[in-house]
Amino acid sequence: MGQKIINDIIYAPRVESNAALIVIPDEGDTPQPESQEMINARSYELSTRNGANAYIVSTAKDIVYLNFIGQKIQVDDTAIAEVLESEFTYFIEEIIPDEDPFVISDGIFFRCVTSDSVPLAKEQYTYYIMMDGTAKEIPDYKTLEVMLAERGQNLLSVSVYEEDQCADLLSAGSGGGGSGGSSPIASKASVWTEDYADSTNLELLAELNESAKAAEELMNSAKEEADKQIATVKAQAEQAQAEAEAANQAAVAAQAQAAAAQTASQAAIAEANAAAAQAAAAEAAAAAAQAAAELAQAELEAEQNNLGS
C-alpha cells in the first residue's frame, strides 16, 4: 500500500519510514540528525537514476536529495578476511623543515637594503664585513675605505643584500637569534689618507673612465687623421706612378720615332750613295766619251797630216 517502485527499487511511504536525515556538517560543526517529523516537514523530491544507473541531478535546483539504500552485510568467521582490509594507509603530520639561513663567506663586505629604503650618500650607509662567521659592523666610511684598500678592493666589492638575507647574516654567530651577532670593529679613520680614497672612490673610477673615453676619442681622431694622410700620400704615389708610366710611354714613343728617323736617314744615305754611284758612272761614261772623241780627233789629225805630206 502506497509503495512506489522506481528502477526496481521499492520506496515505502514516508509516514511509515523510521529513517533519520543527517546533513553533512561544515568543518568543526557537529552533525544533527533530523527526526521523521522533521523529514516529513521538508519539501523535496528524490533524484532518480537513468538507464546507465547514474543519478539524474537537476542543475535548476540548489539542493538535490539522493536516495541511497543501505545494505547490511552478515560477516562470519569465514568471510571476515574478505571484509577486513589487510593494508591500510594512515596520515602523519607533515613536518616542514626550516630553511637553511642565508650565509656568505668570510671577508665579504656588505650592506643591507629594505623595501622602503631610499638612496643615500655612500658615507651614510652602514657597512659590515663577515669575519669568522660573524657579521661585524664597520664603524665609519673611512674605515671601510682603508679595509678595502688593504685587501686590494674598491667600493664595487661591497655586496647589497635584502632585509631577510641581512637578518640571517646579522644573527650569524649568535645562535641564530637576536642581533648580537653584529659586533663593531675598531675604527681606522686615524690612518685614512687621500690615497685610500683614491683607490676606492667610485667618482675617481668614473673620472678615470671618462679619461679613458677621452683618450679613446683622441686615439680615434688621430687614427682618422693618419688615415687621411695615408690616403693623400697614396693618391700622390698613384698620381706619380701614373705620370711615370705616361713619361715611360712617351719615351718609348720618342725612341720609336728616333728609330724611324734613323731608318729614314739610313735610307736617304743609301739613296745618296746610289745617286753618287750613278753620278760617278755618268762621269766615267763622259770621260770615256771624251777619250773616244779625243782619240777620234787624233786619228783625224793624223790622217790629215798624212794626206798633206
C-alpha positions as a printed Julia matrix, in Angstrom:
309×3 Matrix{Float64}:
   0.0     0.0      0.0
   1.35    3.33    -1.01
   4.58    1.73    -2.19
   6.42    3.17    -5.18
   8.8     1.23    -7.43
  11.45    3.23    -9.28
  14.14    1.38   -11.22
  13.33   -1.85    -9.39
  13.71   -0.11    -6.03
  10.74   -0.24    -3.65
  10.12    3.0     -1.78
   7.86    2.8      1.3
   5.59    5.72     2.21
   7.4     8.35     4.25
   4.9     8.11     7.05
   5.95    4.52     7.63
   9.73    5.15     7.48
  11.97    5.22    10.51
  14.77    6.96     8.59
  16.69    9.83    10.09
  18.18   12.53     7.86
  21.71   13.51     8.72
  23.04   16.62     7.0
  26.8    16.58     6.45
  28.05   19.39     8.69
  30.57   22.05     7.89
  34.08   21.67     9.23
  34.07   22.0     13.01
  30.26   21.54    13.38
  28.52   18.57    14.99
  26.06   16.58    12.82
  22.44   16.96    13.95
  20.07   14.15    12.8
  16.53   15.1     11.93
  13.56   13.03    13.08
  10.9    11.61    10.78
   8.58   14.51    11.56
  11.27   16.96    10.54
  11.93   14.96     7.37
   8.2    14.91     6.55
   8.09   18.65     7.0
  10.66   19.09     4.26
   9.56   19.58     0.71
  11.87   17.71    -1.59
  11.96   15.27    -4.46
  14.28   12.3     -4.65
  16.55   12.09    -7.67
  16.11    9.07    -9.92
  18.63    7.02   -11.84
  18.89    6.92   -15.61
  19.48    3.93   -17.87
  23.2     3.97   -17.02
  22.25    3.58   -13.33
  23.52    7.1    -12.59
  21.59    9.65   -10.58
  19.99   12.46   -12.51
  20.97   15.75   -10.91
  18.99   18.8    -11.91
  21.06   21.93   -12.42
  18.0    24.1    -11.78
  17.84   23.15    -8.07
  20.09   24.33    -5.28
  19.67   21.1     -3.27
  19.19   17.6     -4.68
  18.47   14.59    -2.45
  19.81   11.22    -3.5
  18.16    8.04    -2.29
  20.95    5.75    -1.07
  19.83    2.27     0.0
  21.99    0.93     2.78
  22.95   -2.71     2.78
  23.6    -4.9      5.77
  26.42   -7.39     5.37
  26.49  -10.52     7.52
  30.12  -11.26     8.39
  31.11  -14.61     9.86
  34.5   -16.06    10.73
  34.96  -17.33     7.17
  34.16  -14.05     5.35
  35.9   -11.72     7.77
  39.15  -11.98     5.84
  37.38  -10.62     2.74
  35.83   -7.74     4.63
  38.76   -6.56     6.68
  41.44   -4.55     4.87
  44.82   -6.13     5.36
  46.54   -2.99     4.06
  45.65    0.48     5.12
  47.06    3.97     4.94
  47.38    6.39     7.78
  48.25   10.03     7.94
  51.32   11.51     9.55
  51.52   15.22    10.09
  53.93   16.66     7.56
  56.93   18.27     9.14
  58.32   21.1      7.04
  61.95   21.69     7.97
  63.14   25.21     8.49
  65.0    26.75     5.59
  68.75   26.99     5.93
  69.84   30.5      6.88
  71.49   32.69     4.27
  75.27   32.61     4.66
  78.25   34.17     2.91
  81.98   33.58     3.07
  84.34   35.4      5.39
  85.92   38.57     4.06
  82.85   39.78     2.15
  81.8    43.4      2.68
  78.07   44.11     2.53
  75.3    46.49     3.42
  71.55   45.98     3.81
  68.55   47.36     1.96
  64.85   47.23     2.81
  61.7    47.61     0.75
  61.32   51.24     1.86
  64.99   52.21     1.55
  65.87   55.43    -0.26
  69.2    56.22    -1.94
  71.74   57.84     0.38
  75.24   59.2      0.07
  77.77   56.37     0.24
  79.12   57.69     3.54
  75.71   57.38     5.23
  75.19   53.64     4.8
  76.04   51.1      7.49
  78.59   48.58     6.24
  79.53   45.16     7.56
  82.22   42.56     6.98
  81.88   38.82     7.61
  84.69   37.63     9.86
  84.89   34.19    11.49
  81.27   33.53    10.57
  80.09   36.71    12.31
  78.87   39.95    10.73
  80.95   42.79    12.18
  79.84   46.38    11.78
  82.32   48.82    10.24
  82.19   51.99    12.36
  82.64   54.6      9.63
  83.14   55.04     5.9
  86.84   55.92     6.14
  87.48   52.64     7.96
  85.68   50.88     5.09
  87.93   52.58     2.53
  91.06   51.62     4.48
  89.94   48.0      4.82
  89.05   47.8      1.13
  92.41   49.26     0.13
  94.25   46.82     2.39
  92.58   43.97     0.53
  93.13   45.43    -2.93
  89.4    46.01    -3.41
  87.16   49.0     -4.04
  83.61   50.08    -3.3
  82.34   47.9     -6.13
  83.28   44.89    -3.98
  80.57   45.74    -1.42
  77.54   43.44    -1.82
  73.97   44.61    -1.19
  71.55   42.14     0.45
  67.82   42.26     1.1
  66.23   42.52     4.51
  65.6    38.8      5.11
  69.11   37.9      3.99
  70.61   40.55     6.25
  68.56   39.21     9.18
  70.28   35.84     8.75
  73.71   37.43     8.34
  73.38   39.73    11.34
  72.23   36.84    13.54
  75.14   34.63    12.42
  77.4    33.65    15.27
  74.73   34.34    17.93
  72.89   31.04    17.82
  70.56   32.13    15.04
  68.58   34.63    17.08
  68.71   38.28    18.03
  71.12   40.89    16.72
  74.01   40.12    18.99
  75.96   38.61    16.13
  76.74   42.06    14.76
  79.73   43.38    16.69
  81.66   46.51    15.64
  85.35   46.54    14.87
  87.97   49.18    15.68
  87.96   52.35    13.62
  90.8    53.0     11.19
  89.84   56.58    10.41
  93.07   57.83    12.01
  95.2    56.17     9.33
  92.98   57.24     6.45
  94.58   59.44     3.76
  93.55   60.67     0.34
  95.48   57.75    -1.12
  92.92   55.36     0.34
  90.08   57.44    -1.06
  91.69   57.46    -4.47
  91.88   53.66    -4.5
  88.26   53.06    -3.57
  86.35   56.13    -4.75
  83.67   55.44    -7.35
  83.84   59.04    -8.52
  87.54   58.57    -9.27
  86.74   55.41   -11.19
  84.15   57.36   -13.15
  86.72   60.11   -13.8
  89.27   57.54   -14.95
  86.61   56.05   -17.14
  85.92   59.45   -18.68
  89.67   59.96   -19.17
  89.86   56.6    -20.89
  86.94   57.58   -23.11
  88.66   60.91   -23.93
  91.9    59.07   -24.73
  89.96   56.68   -26.92
  88.33   59.59   -28.74
  91.76   61.24   -29.19
  93.17   57.98   -30.49
  90.26   57.62   -32.9
  90.77   61.23   -34.07
  94.49   60.61   -34.6
  93.69   57.42   -36.45
  91.25   59.27   -38.73
  93.87   61.98   -39.41
  96.52   59.32   -40.09
  94.11   57.54   -42.43
  93.53   60.82   -44.28
  97.28   61.44   -44.59
  97.86   57.89   -45.73
  95.1    58.28   -48.3
  96.67   61.56   -49.53
 100.15   60.03   -49.8
  98.69   57.01   -51.54
  96.86   59.24   -54.01
 100.05   61.22   -54.66
 102.0    57.98   -55.15
  99.37   56.69   -57.55
  99.48   60.01   -59.45
 103.29   59.92   -59.61
 103.15   56.33   -60.81
 100.65   57.33   -63.49
 102.88   60.23   -64.56
 105.92   57.93   -64.64
 104.03   55.44   -66.77
 102.95   58.26   -69.13
 106.57   59.5    -69.33
 107.73   55.96   -69.99
 105.19   55.6    -72.76
 106.31   58.98   -74.21
 109.95   57.84   -74.05
 109.04   54.61   -75.83
 107.2    56.64   -78.48
 110.19   59.02   -78.84
 112.52   56.06   -79.1
 110.31   54.6    -81.8
 110.31   57.95   -83.63
 114.1    58.15   -83.31
 114.43   54.63   -84.69
 112.12   55.57   -87.56
 114.15   58.75   -88.21
 117.37   56.73   -88.15
 115.87   54.27   -90.6
 114.79   57.16   -92.84
 118.27   58.72   -92.57
 119.89   55.46   -93.48
 117.54   55.14   -96.45
 118.41   58.7    -97.53
 122.13   57.95   -97.21
 121.66   54.81   -99.3
 119.79   56.82  -101.92
 122.51   59.46  -101.85
 125.17   56.8   -102.25
 123.24   55.3   -105.17
 122.96   58.74  -106.75
 126.68   59.33  -106.21
 127.4    55.97  -107.81
 125.21   56.88  -110.74
 126.95   60.26  -111.0
 130.35   58.54  -110.9
 129.2    56.12  -113.58
 127.95   59.02  -115.68
 131.23   60.86  -115.14
 133.15   57.76  -116.13
 130.98   57.42  -119.24
 131.56   61.1   -120.04
 135.29   60.65  -119.56
 135.24   57.59  -121.78
 133.26   59.52  -124.41
 135.7    62.39  -124.17
 138.6    59.99  -124.5
 136.97   58.41  -127.53
 136.39   61.86  -129.01
 139.99   62.86  -128.39
 141.12   59.6   -129.95
 138.99   60.19  -132.99
 140.28   63.72  -133.3
 143.84   62.49  -133.04
 143.24   59.92  -135.69
 141.62   62.58  -137.81
 144.6    64.89  -137.39
 146.98   62.1   -138.18
 145.16   61.24  -141.3
 145.19   64.86  -142.35
 148.87   65.05  -141.76
 149.4    62.01  -143.93
 147.4    63.5   -146.72
 149.3    66.77  -146.57
 152.66   65.16  -146.85
